[in-house]
């Protein structure tokens, strides 16, 4: 560990006592205290801790504390975190910005929709869906469908949820994807179409049906468009 990294927790503790403590329970209480009594000088320490905090509950409390400090103090430093080389810094900043709901973050969020780190991309999809202006919904849907078929089941579920939240704006983009994509991306498109039509359908059930539909359409006797049998 270099000197700069070693000094960082000590600096955090100076501003928010306990934020760099070894025990997660102590860090949780420190973040709670920071949010209960917001002060501008705490923001850099809270943002910095988000990048390195290993405990999920503490990270959630850090987000809450930052929201409590208000958008005027936090949006700018959080947006700067989106250019960090540390994936957790980017993903946690995105998560916090999605909770803020401040439209000033929108352009920076869209730059990470294709981030190579799956967790960062998932956070970007959720943040983008939360922050998208009305006139940007179709463009966002087009950007999101470019990621169809990516990653694990959980990654695909996050993408589908983001598209479902766009409603009708996602419909044309998904139809275009069906015309152009093959394999896993095509199955993912069909499954997401089903969820747009019926958000109460379970994701796994939609995927299973999508596989059947795509396989049927690809068979010599199947014919028709993969999305027709829904």
Secondary structure, DSSP 8 states (H G I E B T S, - for coil): --HHHHHHHHHHHHHSTTTT-SSHHHHHHHHHHHHHT--GGGHHHHHHHHTT---HHHHHHHHHHHHHH-HHHHHHHHHHHTT-SSHHHHHHHHHHHHHHT-GGGHHHHHTTTT-SSHHHHHHHHHHHHHH--GGGHHHHHHHHHTTTT-SSHHHHHHHHHHHHHTTHHHHHHHHHHHHH--HHHHHHHHHHHHHHH-TTS-HHHHHHHHHHHHHHHHSTTT-S-TTS--
